[in-house]
Protein backbone atom coordinates (compact mmCIF):
# COMPACT_ATOMS: atom_id res chain seq x y z
CA UNK A 1 0.00 0.00 0.00
CA UNK A 2 2.81 2.45 0.81
CA UNK A 3 4.29 1.79 -2.62
CA UNK A 4 0.82 2.15 -4.25
CA UNK A 5 1.06 -1.37 -5.69
CA UNK A 6 -2.23 -2.31 -4.03
CA UNK A 7 -5.08 0.00 -3.10
CA UNK A 8 -6.14 0.47 0.50
CA UNK A 9 -9.71 -0.51 1.40
CA UNK A 10 -9.99 2.19 4.05
CA UNK A 11 -7.97 4.55 6.20
CA UNK A 12 -5.39 7.13 5.19
CA UNK A 13 -1.65 6.93 4.56
CA UNK A 14 0.57 9.82 3.55
CA UNK A 15 4.07 9.46 2.15
CA UNK A 16 6.08 12.66 2.51
CA UNK A 17 2.82 14.60 2.53
CA UNK A 18 1.18 12.80 -0.42
CA UNK A 19 -1.99 10.72 0.05
CA UNK A 20 -1.43 7.23 -1.41
CA UNK A 21 -5.08 6.90 -2.45
CA UNK A 22 -5.67 10.36 -3.89
CA UNK A 23 -2.28 11.06 -5.43
CA UNK A 24 -0.40 7.79 -6.12
CA UNK A 25 1.66 9.34 -8.93
CA UNK A 26 3.12 11.92 -6.54
CA UNK A 27 3.95 9.13 -4.08
CA UNK A 28 5.82 7.16 -6.74
CA UNK A 29 7.92 10.21 -7.60
CA UNK A 30 9.27 10.50 -4.05
CA UNK A 31 9.59 6.80 -3.24
CA UNK A 32 12.07 4.04 -4.06
CA UNK A 33 11.39 0.32 -3.67
CA UNK A 34 13.63 -2.76 -3.49
CA UNK A 35 11.71 -6.02 -3.24
CA UNK A 36 12.62 -9.24 -1.48
CA UNK A 37 14.11 -10.76 -4.62
CA UNK A 38 16.44 -9.11 -7.09
CA UNK A 39 14.63 -7.37 -9.93
CA UNK A 40 17.63 -6.41 -12.04
CA UNK A 41 17.80 -7.69 -15.62
CA UNK A 42 20.47 -10.39 -15.85
CA UNK A 43 20.99 -9.69 -19.57
CA UNK A 44 21.93 -6.06 -18.96
CA UNK A 45 25.09 -4.75 -17.36
CA UNK A 46 24.91 -3.02 -14.00
CA UNK A 47 25.32 0.31 -15.78
CA UNK A 48 22.59 -0.48 -18.30
CA UNK A 49 20.17 -1.51 -15.55
CA UNK A 50 20.58 1.81 -13.76
CA UNK A 51 20.53 3.82 -16.98
CA UNK A 52 17.27 2.13 -18.02
CA UNK A 53 15.59 2.83 -14.69
CA UNK A 54 16.72 6.46 -14.79
CA UNK A 55 15.16 6.82 -18.25
CA UNK A 56 11.94 5.22 -17.01
CA UNK A 57 12.01 7.81 -14.23
CA UNK A 58 11.97 10.51 -16.89
CA UNK A 59 15.65 11.41 -17.16
CA UNK A 60 17.17 12.21 -20.54
CA UNK A 61 19.97 9.99 -21.87
CA UNK A 62 22.88 12.17 -20.71
CA UNK A 63 21.40 12.65 -17.22
CA UNK A 64 20.59 8.94 -16.98
CA UNK A 65 24.19 8.02 -17.75
CA UNK A 66 25.45 10.41 -15.07
CA UNK A 67 22.99 8.93 -12.56
CA UNK A 68 24.10 5.37 -13.38
CA UNK A 69 27.77 6.28 -13.05
CA UNK A 70 27.28 8.04 -9.71
CA UNK A 71 25.23 5.20 -8.22
CA UNK A 72 27.71 2.54 -9.33
CA UNK A 73 30.45 4.50 -7.57
CA UNK A 74 28.32 5.07 -4.46
CA UNK A 75 27.63 1.34 -4.09
CA UNK A 76 31.18 0.23 -4.95
CA UNK A 77 30.17 -1.36 -8.24
CA UNK A 78 32.17 0.77 -10.67
CA UNK A 79 34.56 -2.08 -11.51
CA UNK A 80 31.64 -4.39 -12.32
CA UNK A 81 29.46 -1.80 -14.01
CA UNK A 82 30.16 -3.07 -17.54
CA UNK A 83 29.60 -6.72 -16.65
CA UNK A 84 26.28 -8.49 -17.11
CA UNK A 85 24.44 -8.35 -13.79
CA UNK A 86 23.71 -12.07 -14.14
CA UNK A 87 27.38 -12.68 -13.28
CA UNK A 88 27.16 -10.74 -10.00
CA UNK A 89 27.32 -12.37 -6.58
CA UNK A 90 24.29 -12.21 -4.31
CA UNK A 91 25.72 -9.28 -2.37
CA UNK A 92 26.56 -7.35 -5.53
CA UNK A 93 23.07 -7.91 -6.95
CA UNK A 94 21.54 -6.64 -3.72
CA UNK A 95 23.73 -3.51 -3.86
CA UNK A 96 22.60 -2.98 -7.44
CA UNK A 97 18.98 -3.33 -6.30
CA UNK A 98 19.56 -0.69 -3.63
CA UNK A 99 21.20 1.57 -6.19
CA UNK A 100 18.20 1.14 -8.49
CA UNK A 101 15.86 2.11 -5.66
CA UNK A 102 17.76 5.40 -5.30
CA UNK A 103 17.39 6.53 -8.90
CA UNK A 104 15.73 9.93 -8.76
CA UNK A 105 16.93 10.59 -5.18
CA UNK A 106 13.70 9.52 -3.41
CA UNK A 107 13.09 10.78 0.11
CA UNK A 108 11.76 7.39 1.21
CA UNK A 109 13.04 3.93 0.31
CA UNK A 110 11.13 0.73 1.13
CA UNK A 111 13.25 -2.42 1.49
CA UNK A 112 11.42 -5.74 1.67
CA UNK A 113 13.51 -8.51 3.28
CA UNK A 114 16.74 -7.06 1.83
CA UNK A 115 19.07 -9.82 3.07
CA UNK A 116 16.96 -12.93 2.42
CA UNK A 117 19.13 -15.70 0.99
CA UNK A 118 22.42 -13.85 1.43
CA UNK A 119 25.48 -15.39 3.05
CA UNK A 120 26.83 -13.72 6.24
CA UNK A 121 29.44 -11.65 4.40
CA UNK A 122 26.92 -10.36 1.85
CA UNK A 123 24.44 -9.64 4.65
CA UNK A 124 26.98 -7.49 6.50
CA UNK A 125 27.79 -5.71 3.25
CA UNK A 126 24.10 -4.97 2.67
CA UNK A 127 23.70 -3.74 6.25
CA UNK A 128 26.53 -1.28 5.64
CA UNK A 129 24.82 0.01 2.49
CA UNK A 130 21.52 0.47 4.33
CA UNK A 131 23.25 2.28 7.20
CA UNK A 132 24.91 4.60 4.70
CA UNK A 133 21.51 5.32 3.13
CA UNK A 134 20.04 6.36 6.46
CA UNK A 135 23.13 8.33 7.46
CA UNK A 136 22.83 10.21 4.17
CA UNK A 137 19.36 11.47 5.08
CA UNK A 138 17.17 8.92 3.29
CA UNK A 139 14.23 7.57 5.28
CA UNK A 140 14.28 3.76 5.11
CA UNK A 141 11.29 1.51 5.83
CA UNK A 142 12.59 -2.05 6.18
CA UNK A 143 10.66 -5.28 6.62
CA UNK A 144 12.58 -8.25 7.99
CA UNK A 145 12.22 -11.55 9.78
CA UNK A 146 15.83 -11.34 10.99
CA UNK A 147 15.37 -9.58 14.31
CA UNK A 148 19.12 -9.13 14.69
CA UNK A 149 18.84 -7.03 11.54
CA UNK A 150 16.11 -4.85 13.05
CA UNK A 151 18.10 -4.50 16.26
CA UNK A 152 21.18 -3.36 14.39
CA UNK A 153 19.63 -1.07 11.77
CA UNK A 154 16.34 0.37 13.00
CA UNK A 155 15.77 3.60 14.91
CA UNK A 156 12.18 2.48 15.57
CA UNK A 157 10.62 -0.98 15.31
CA UNK A 158 7.01 -2.05 14.79
CA UNK A 159 6.21 -5.67 15.69
CA UNK A 160 3.51 -7.06 13.38
CA UNK A 161 1.56 -10.24 14.14
CA UNK A 162 -1.12 -11.47 11.73
CA UNK A 163 -1.18 -8.11 9.96
CA UNK A 164 -1.60 -6.03 13.11
CA UNK A 165 0.88 -3.84 14.96
CA UNK A 166 1.12 -5.20 18.50
CA UNK A 167 4.06 -3.14 19.75
CA UNK A 168 6.15 -0.21 18.60
CA UNK A 169 9.21 1.62 19.89
CA UNK A 170 12.96 1.65 19.90
CA UNK A 171 14.83 -1.59 20.46
CA UNK A 172 15.65 -0.54 24.02
CA UNK A 173 12.03 0.41 24.76
CA UNK A 174 10.70 -2.92 23.51
CA UNK A 175 13.26 -4.87 25.52
CA UNK A 176 12.53 -2.94 28.70
CA UNK A 177 8.77 -3.29 28.28
CA UNK A 178 8.64 -7.02 27.62
CA UNK A 179 11.10 -8.63 29.99
CA UNK A 180 13.58 -8.30 32.79
CA UNK A 181 17.29 -8.50 32.32
CA UNK A 182 18.91 -11.83 33.13
CA UNK A 183 21.63 -12.34 35.72
CA UNK A 184 24.18 -14.87 34.42
CA UNK A 185 26.86 -16.42 36.65
CA UNK A 186 29.55 -18.74 35.30
CA UNK A 187 31.35 -20.76 37.96
CA UNK A 188 34.75 -22.40 38.21
CA UNK A 189 33.54 -25.32 40.36
CA UNK A 190 30.41 -27.45 40.09
CA UNK A 191 30.06 -27.76 43.87
CA UNK A 192 29.25 -24.04 44.08
CA UNK A 193 26.20 -24.27 41.81
CA UNK A 194 23.54 -24.71 44.51
CA UNK A 195 24.80 -21.84 46.64
CA UNK A 196 25.21 -19.62 43.59
CA UNK A 197 21.63 -20.44 42.58
CA UNK A 198 20.36 -19.31 45.98
CA UNK A 199 22.40 -16.13 45.67
CA UNK A 200 21.05 -15.44 42.18
CA UNK A 201 17.49 -16.05 43.37
CA UNK A 202 17.92 -13.64 46.27
CA UNK A 203 19.72 -11.00 44.20
CA UNK A 204 17.36 -11.13 41.23
CA UNK A 205 14.10 -11.77 43.05
CA UNK A 206 13.13 -14.66 40.76
CA UNK A 207 13.89 -18.42 40.94
CA UNK A 208 17.22 -19.27 39.35
CA UNK A 209 17.90 -22.02 36.83
CA UNK A 210 21.04 -24.17 36.86
CA UNK A 211 22.96 -25.56 33.89
CA UNK A 212 25.31 -28.14 35.38
CA UNK A 213 27.15 -28.97 32.17
CA UNK A 214 28.01 -25.33 31.58
CA UNK A 215 28.41 -24.60 35.32
CA UNK A 216 26.13 -21.64 34.85
CA UNK A 217 23.32 -20.10 36.90
CA UNK A 218 20.71 -17.72 35.48
CA UNK A 219 17.94 -15.68 37.10
CA UNK A 220 15.65 -12.88 35.94
CA UNK A 221 16.62 -9.54 37.47
CA UNK A 222 13.94 -6.86 37.40
CA UNK A 223 16.23 -4.11 38.72
CA UNK A 224 19.19 -5.14 36.55
CA UNK A 225 22.39 -3.37 37.68
CA UNK A 226 21.34 -3.35 41.34
CA UNK A 227 20.80 -7.13 41.21
CA UNK A 228 24.22 -7.55 39.63
CA UNK A 229 25.83 -5.55 42.43
CA UNK A 230 24.03 -7.59 45.10
CA UNK A 231 25.04 -10.87 43.49
CA UNK A 232 28.68 -9.79 43.23
CA UNK A 233 28.77 -8.82 46.90
CA UNK A 234 27.24 -12.14 48.03
CA UNK A 235 29.48 -14.21 45.76
CA UNK A 236 32.55 -12.50 47.18
CA UNK A 237 31.25 -12.92 50.73
CA UNK A 238 30.89 -16.66 50.17
CA UNK A 239 34.29 -16.90 48.43
CA UNK A 240 32.79 -18.45 45.30
CA UNK A 241 35.18 -18.48 42.34
CA UNK A 242 33.41 -16.85 39.42
CA UNK A 243 34.54 -17.15 35.80
CA UNK A 244 31.88 -14.87 34.38
CA UNK A 245 29.27 -12.51 35.80
CA UNK A 246 27.02 -10.60 33.45
CA UNK A 247 23.68 -8.92 33.01
CA UNK A 248 22.04 -10.15 29.81
CA UNK A 249 19.22 -8.15 28.25
CA UNK A 250 16.40 -9.84 26.32
CA UNK A 251 17.04 -10.28 22.61
CA UNK A 252 14.52 -9.03 20.06
CA UNK A 253 13.76 -12.67 19.25
CA UNK A 254 12.71 -13.18 22.88
CA UNK A 255 10.72 -9.94 22.78
CA UNK A 256 8.87 -11.07 19.64
CA UNK A 257 8.07 -14.51 21.06
CA UNK A 258 6.75 -13.02 24.31
CA UNK A 259 4.63 -10.46 22.50
CA UNK A 260 3.09 -12.86 20.01
CA UNK A 261 2.47 -15.51 22.68
CA UNK A 262 0.57 -13.33 25.11
CA UNK A 263 -0.77 -10.25 23.36
CA UNK A 264 -4.47 -10.16 22.39
CA UNK A 265 -5.28 -9.06 18.88
CA UNK A 266 -5.40 -5.27 18.66
CA UNK A 267 -6.63 -2.73 16.15
CA UNK A 268 -5.73 -3.37 12.50
CA UNK A 269 -2.78 -1.51 11.03
CA UNK A 270 -3.76 2.03 10.19
CA UNK A 271 -6.53 2.30 12.79
CA UNK A 272 -6.53 3.63 16.32
Beta strands, then each sheet from edge to edge (+ up, - down):
strand 1: 14-15
strand 2: 18-19
strand 3: 31-34
strand 4: 108-112
strand 5: 139-143
strand 6: 157-161
strand 7: 164-169
strand 8: 181-187
strand 9: 209-211
strand 10: 216-221
strand 11: 242-248
sheet 1: 1+ 2-
sheet 2: 3+ 4+ 5+
sheet 3: 6+ 7-
sheet 4: 9+ 10- 8+ 11-
end
